[in-house]
Amino acid sequence: MSRKPGALPPATGAPEHLVEHVHGPDCHHEPVQAPVRRDTPKLGRNDPCYCGSGKKFKKCHGLSLQERLQERLQERL
């Protein structure tokens, strides 16, 4: 069974929002977004801390961040 490009699939009895949508070069239902660019490189946990202490971020200022995240998780439970 051949179909014209862009033709709808045969009726299956399923609601329209459940019919599988096939993405292809002619699919334009979502606008293309530009990638997000950072002004500065991302600071990793093992990178030196930004404060200049010489410690890794995770052992310096990252530690307080980690504690705050754990507190928030405990509040949700």
Z-matrix of the N, CA and C atoms (Angstrom, degrees):
N
C 1 1.444
C 2 1.534 1 107.64
N 3 1.300 2 117.89 1 117.32
C 4 1.463 3 121.15 2 178.91
C 5 1.519 4 109.35 3 -105.58
N 6 1.331 5 115.10 4 145.76
C 7 1.454 6 121.29 5 179.90
C 8 1.506 7 108.88 6 -125.38
N 9 1.309 8 114.66 7 156.70
C 10 1.456 9 119.65 8 174.21
C 11 1.522 10 109.13 9 -73.09
N 12 1.341 11 118.27 10 148.18
C 13 1.467 12 119.49 11 176.27
C 14 1.517 13 110.14 12 -58.88
N 15 1.321 14 116.46 13 133.60
C 16 1.458 15 121.36 14 179.39
C 17 1.514 16 113.68 15 87.21
N 18 1.348 17 117.29 16 -4.13
C 19 1.455 18 120.19 17 -179.96
C 20 1.517 19 109.54 18 -74.74
N 21 1.332 20 116.14 19 150.02
C 22 1.451 21 121.11 20 179.17
C 23 1.518 22 110.20 21 -74.83
N 24 1.341 23 117.35 22 149.28
C 25 1.458 24 119.00 23 177.26
C 26 1.521 25 109.98 24 -68.68
N 27 1.323 26 117.97 25 161.53
C 28 1.461 27 120.15 26 -179.98
C 29 1.525 28 110.54 27 -60.91
N 30 1.313 29 116.26 28 152.32
C 31 1.463 30 121.45 29 -178.36
C 32 1.521 31 109.61 30 -63.05
N 33 1.336 32 116.19 31 133.03
C 34 1.458 33 120.90 32 -178.89
C 35 1.510 34 112.00 33 -114.15
N 36 1.308 35 117.69 34 -6.54
C 37 1.451 36 121.06 35 -176.90
C 38 1.522 37 111.88 36 87.85
N 39 1.331 38 117.22 37 -8.42
C 40 1.464 39 121.50 38 178.60
C 41 1.519 40 109.20 39 -82.16
N 42 1.337 41 116.63 40 152.30
C 43 1.468 42 119.16 41 175.61
C 44 1.525 43 110.35 42 -58.13
N 45 1.311 44 114.90 43 150.72
C 46 1.466 45 120.41 44 -174.27
C 47 1.524 46 112.54 45 -57.77
N 48 1.351 47 118.23 46 -36.95
C 49 1.462 48 120.16 47 -177.50
C 50 1.531 49 112.34 48 -72.76
N 51 1.353 50 118.18 49 -11.06
C 52 1.462 51 121.01 50 178.26
C 53 1.526 52 112.99 51 -98.15
N 54 1.324 53 116.98 52 -8.10
C 55 1.460 54 120.35 53 178.35
C 56 1.518 55 107.90 54 -71.38
N 57 1.330 56 116.60 55 130.51
C 58 1.468 57 121.33 56 -176.42
C 59 1.519 58 110.97 57 -62.28
N 60 1.320 59 115.37 58 131.99
C 61 1.457 60 121.55 59 178.00
C 62 1.512 61 108.09 60 -97.45
N 63 1.308 62 117.35 61 128.59
C 64 1.450 63 121.61 62 179.83
C 65 1.523 64 108.58 63 -97.67
N 66 1.331 65 116.12 64 118.79
C 67 1.453 66 121.13 65 178.90
C 68 1.523 67 109.34 66 -83.91
N 69 1.293 68 115.97 67 142.44
C 70 1.449 69 120.91 68 179.38
C 71 1.507 70 110.11 69 -161.72
N 72 1.320 71 116.80 70 -171.72
C 73 1.461 72 119.75 71 -177.40
C 74 1.524 73 112.95 72 -64.97
N 75 1.334 74 118.80 73 -21.31
C 76 1.457 75 121.52 74 -179.69
C 77 1.534 76 112.19 75 -95.61
N 78 1.307 77 117.83 76 6.24
C 79 1.463 78 122.22 77 -178.90
C 80 1.517 79 108.75 78 -86.85
N 81 1.336 80 116.88 79 114.66
C 82 1.465 81 121.16 80 -176.04
C 83 1.527 82 111.35 81 -128.20
N 84 1.331 83 117.87 82 34.10
C 85 1.451 84 119.07 83 -176.49
C 86 1.522 85 113.17 84 -84.29
N 87 1.326 86 119.92 85 -13.05
C 88 1.457 87 122.28 86 177.19
C 89 1.526 88 109.40 87 -122.03
N 90 1.332 89 117.69 88 131.38
C 91 1.467 90 118.84 89 178.90
C 92 1.535 91 110.77 90 -69.00
N 93 1.303 92 115.83 91 147.31
C 94 1.454 93 121.24 92 178.98
C 95 1.530 94 108.01 93 -80.66
N 96 1.343 95 116.30 94 128.10
C 97 1.450 96 120.54 95 -179.49
C 98 1.522 97 109.68 96 -102.45
N 99 1.317 98 115.59 97 145.21
C 100 1.457 99 120.62 98 176.32
C 101 1.527 100 108.83 99 -73.92
N 102 1.335 101 118.35 100 144.19
C 103 1.463 102 119.69 101 179.16
C 104 1.522 103 111.58 102 -65.54
N 105 1.325 104 116.12 103 148.21
C 106 1.455 105 121.68 104 178.88
C 107 1.521 106 108.61 105 -79.01
N 108 1.307 107 117.05 106 130.37
C 109 1.467 108 122.42 107 179.29
C 110 1.517 109 108.78 108 -115.35
N 111 1.318 110 116.62 109 133.89
C 112 1.460 111 121.56 110 177.25
C 113 1.520 112 109.62 111 -85.81
N 114 1.342 113 115.48 112 147.55
C 115 1.462 114 120.02 113 175.55
C 116 1.522 115 110.39 114 -74.84
N 117 1.324 116 116.75 115 -35.46
C 118 1.465 117 122.30 116 179.24
C 119 1.517 118 108.30 117 -123.87
N 120 1.329 119 117.78 118 155.09
C 121 1.463 120 118.82 119 178.38
C 122 1.528 121 111.52 120 -64.52
N 123 1.322 122 116.11 121 150.45
C 124 1.455 123 121.09 122 -179.84
C 125 1.523 124 109.70 123 -67.37
N 126 1.326 125 116.33 124 137.57
C 127 1.453 126 121.77 125 179.92
C 128 1.521 127 108.42 126 -88.78
N 129 1.328 128 116.88 127 116.82
C 130 1.460 129 121.36 128 179.68
C 131 1.517 130 111.38 129 -86.00
N 132 1.313 131 116.71 130 164.17
C 133 1.465 132 121.34 131 -178.58
C 134 1.521 133 111.82 132 -63.72
N 135 1.321 134 118.04 133 -32.04
C 136 1.463 135 121.19 134 -176.88
C 137 1.525 136 113.37 135 -93.81
N 138 1.324 137 116.96 136 1.50
C 139 1.469 138 120.35 137 176.60
C 140 1.527 139 109.68 138 -76.87
N 141 1.336 140 117.24 139 156.04
C 142 1.472 141 118.87 140 175.21
C 143 1.524 142 110.00 141 -60.13
N 144 1.334 143 116.19 142 144.72
C 145 1.461 144 121.21 143 -177.65
C 146 1.525 145 110.04 144 -65.53
N 147 1.317 146 115.69 145 147.35
C 148 1.463 147 121.58 146 -178.30
C 149 1.520 148 112.76 147 -69.89
N 150 1.345 149 118.20 148 -15.26
C 151 1.463 150 120.23 149 -176.39
C 152 1.533 151 112.00 150 -80.07
N 153 1.337 152 117.55 151 -12.00
C 154 1.465 153 120.42 152 177.70
C 155 1.517 154 114.02 153 89.24
N 156 1.342 155 118.70 154 13.32
C 157 1.458 156 121.34 155 -177.99
C 158 1.526 157 112.59 156 -72.82
N 159 1.318 158 116.94 157 -18.99
C 160 1.462 159 120.66 158 -176.64
C 161 1.521 160 112.18 159 91.30
N 162 1.331 161 117.67 160 -9.31
C 163 1.462 162 121.43 161 178.11
C 164 1.523 163 109.43 162 -83.63
N 165 1.342 164 114.46 163 161.67
C 166 1.458 165 118.46 164 171.91
C 167 1.527 166 108.50 165 -69.36
N 168 1.323 167 116.13 166 150.57
C 169 1.467 168 121.46 167 -179.61
C 170 1.520 169 111.21 168 -55.18
N 171 1.348 170 117.37 169 -41.31
C 172 1.465 171 119.82 170 -176.37
C 173 1.523 172 112.69 171 -66.69
N 174 1.343 173 117.81 172 -22.57
C 175 1.459 174 121.26 173 179.70
C 176 1.531 175 112.16 174 -97.69
N 177 1.317 176 117.66 175 -5.50
C 178 1.463 177 121.41 176 -177.51
C 179 1.529 178 109.22 177 -114.79
N 180 1.309 179 118.45 178 -102.67
C 181 1.464 180 121.88 179 -178.92
C 182 1.528 181 112.33 180 -74.58
N 183 1.321 182 117.92 181 -23.04
C 184 1.461 183 120.86 182 178.03
C 185 1.512 184 111.98 183 -68.67
N 186 1.334 185 116.78 184 -25.12
C 187 1.451 186 120.50 185 179.78
C 188 1.526 187 110.65 186 -64.27
N 189 1.321 188 117.39 187 -43.56
C 190 1.465 189 119.77 188 179.00
C 191 1.526 190 110.45 189 -65.93
N 192 1.316 191 117.04 190 -34.82
C 193 1.460 192 120.82 191 177.13
C 194 1.522 193 110.00 192 -64.08
N 195 1.329 194 115.90 193 -43.65
C 196 1.452 195 120.87 194 -179.97
C 197 1.533 196 110.60 195 -63.03
N 198 1.345 197 117.04 196 -41.37
C 199 1.462 198 120.99 197 178.91
C 200 1.531 199 110.85 198 -62.95
N 201 1.334 200 117.14 199 -40.97
C 202 1.469 201 120.55 200 179.49
C 203 1.526 202 111.10 201 -63.69
N 204 1.329 203 116.21 202 -39.91
C 205 1.463 204 119.44 203 179.32
C 206 1.525 205 110.88 204 -65.68
N 207 1.325 206 116.85 205 -40.45
C 208 1.458 207 119.71 206 178.77
C 209 1.526 208 111.00 207 -65.53
N 210 1.333 209 117.52 208 -38.76
C 211 1.463 210 120.80 209 177.26
C 212 1.525 211 110.88 210 -61.41
N 213 1.328 212 116.73 211 -42.54
C 214 1.462 213 120.18 212 179.26
C 215 1.519 214 111.45 213 -63.60
N 216 1.345 215 115.89 214 -38.73
C 217 1.463 216 119.01 215 178.84
C 218 1.523 217 110.60 216 -65.62
N 219 1.328 218 117.83 217 -39.34
C 220 1.459 219 121.84 218 178.98
C 221 1.534 220 110.94 219 -65.17
N 222 1.336 221 116.86 220 -36.04
C 223 1.463 222 120.63 221 178.98
C 224 1.516 223 111.46 222 -64.16
N 225 1.317 224 116.90 223 -33.63
C 226 1.466 225 120.92 224 -177.90
C 227 1.519 226 112.00 225 -75.41
N 228 1.316 227 117.56 226 -23.77
C 229 1.472 228 120.06 227 -177.89
C 230 1.482 229 112.77 228 -81.34
